[in-house]
Amino acid sequence: MKKLEQSSMRFDLQIIASWIEPGSKVLDLGCGEGDLLHFLEENKRVAGTGIERVEAKVAQCIERGISVLQGDINEEVLDYEDDTFDYVILSQTLQQVYEPAKLLQSLLRIGKKGIVSFPNFSHWSIRVQLLIRGHAPITKQLPYEWYDTPNIRVITIKDFRRFSKKVGFNILKEVAINTDHHDRQGNIVKFLPNLRATYGIFLIGR
Amino acid sequence: MSEYIEHDKNGISVGLVEKKFFTFAEPPDELILEGGARLGPVTIAYETYGTLNADKSNVVLILHALSGDSHVAGYYSKDDRKPGWWDIMVGPGKGIDTNKYFVVCPNILGSCLGSTGPSSINPETNKPYALDFPMVTIGDMVTAQKALMDYLGIRKLLSIIGGSIGGMQVLEWCVRYPEMVVSAIPLATTTKHSALAIAFNEVARQAIMADPNWNNGDYYFGRKPNLGLAVARMIGHITYLSDESMRLKFGRHLQDKSDFSFNFDADFQVENYLRYQGTKFVERFDANSFLYISKGADYFDLESQHGSGSAVKAFSKARAKFLVVSFTSDWLYPTYQSKAMIQATKKNGLDVSFCEIEAEWGHDAFLLPNERLTLLVRGFLERVFEETRTEQHAF
């Protein structure tokens, strides 16, 4: 039963969930309808809270018994005291953040550890679209046209590693994944991840 | 708050209910009020719905706003024209499910709908108190509610729910009796009235006091200040709606006519609506109660009364899990006031959820049928109820 539930969750969330110690305090930034928090509460007894901007998604979280705040993640993180959480999660949202350095610093102020996942912009299919066809790439992971995309930051797995040195945080663990079937299934990419992985997932610390 | 009471469209109701009374603080053990005055005896009217479970862990306390009463749901008799004021939310299978929870709703101290207030008989004079009634605060209302809970043998409240002035009482409960409150749902409310809210209340009070029949509050044996109270109610109704809701509901439509009357009759629908609401209100509400309750609400300041001016400090006393709800078009208690509350709860590491519901109906939105609000309340209550059970097992 538990396994079934796990595989119905996005594959990157399955990896993230596996990194979280049972019983910890977790904040999920941009938690959507609360799939990850729900899973963590059911299976790892975490005390979870989410922040989500869209009213309908917030309402869905509360209806299913998840604690969630409606608001802008960049502002909401400012109210928490230092070390409030064991983990702060930012899954598939970094590419939409206006001031990523500032947000990641807040994340590691209020959380002892951070978990960040994002679509890898140097995946071969993106490179091919740019190189051969010469148009702004559209993929399953980044499905928008250039004129209506919420994804304002172009990040690759390599770039994130460089960014960690610049901003001054540590990468404690990293996994590159390749996903298929609506991102529900996937596999871990060890060989040439920056070229072959659709997502990068990083556990970061101070 | 306004009255939107309608029969449940699915015909589901908690059924016949009865108003009960609890009297305490008999002299010489009067209730000592925040202002220092003594008041006694004190009667609190209340109603209950559903069944108290064996370990008394399923109590939901509903607290009403300025003009509400203990009659939150159901009917007094088979011929009753209307159910209680929140019948859409409270009943079998509804947002606050009376099959699961034991719901208590007391009428507030200072009201005229069953509980002791300025229209009650002063035992010293055998006449209505009128302005001899001492000023009662939100804190005093809560003290009286606590006495009722003691009387009912209730030591834990699974949840306290209230909108507007009812929400202020919810917040007061959370910091005054933190060990009793498992969870709290403050709706469309604030930790303190803004100058704008006080200003509207003051105009409403002035309308009552300017009515010659008000007679310094001493009108119980003669003509009542009905005009003043009606105008006060009209002002209230403007603040409960919004620019958008009034535009949609009335626009500039004329009432039963195609042209202006060129006199001061109610030409516009909105004029007619306000006059109707005002006239209807005086049939059931006491002008002095309006003065006392509105002033008590203006005095409420959770931050200064419980945190020396700091919201963070005030909420440091609270232990409850919170669900805070505001409405986009509420300009009486705008969302920024709920956000300030949330900021303080977050800084205290409290478990808090917040949703700003998109609604065009202004402050009154919390009383109107709203599927989203119903689902939020239901989901939150189910969660906290379940959590109390697992926590009990853990011990």
Interface residues (C-beta under 8 A of the other chain):
Chain A: A47 T49 E55 V58 A59 C61 I62 E63 R64 G65 I66 S67 V68 L69 Q70 G71 E76 D79 Y80 E81 T84
Chain B: K321 L323 K339 I342 Q343 K346 K347 G349 D351 V352 S353 F354 C355 E356 I357 E358 R372 L375 L376 R378 G379 F380 E382 R383 E386
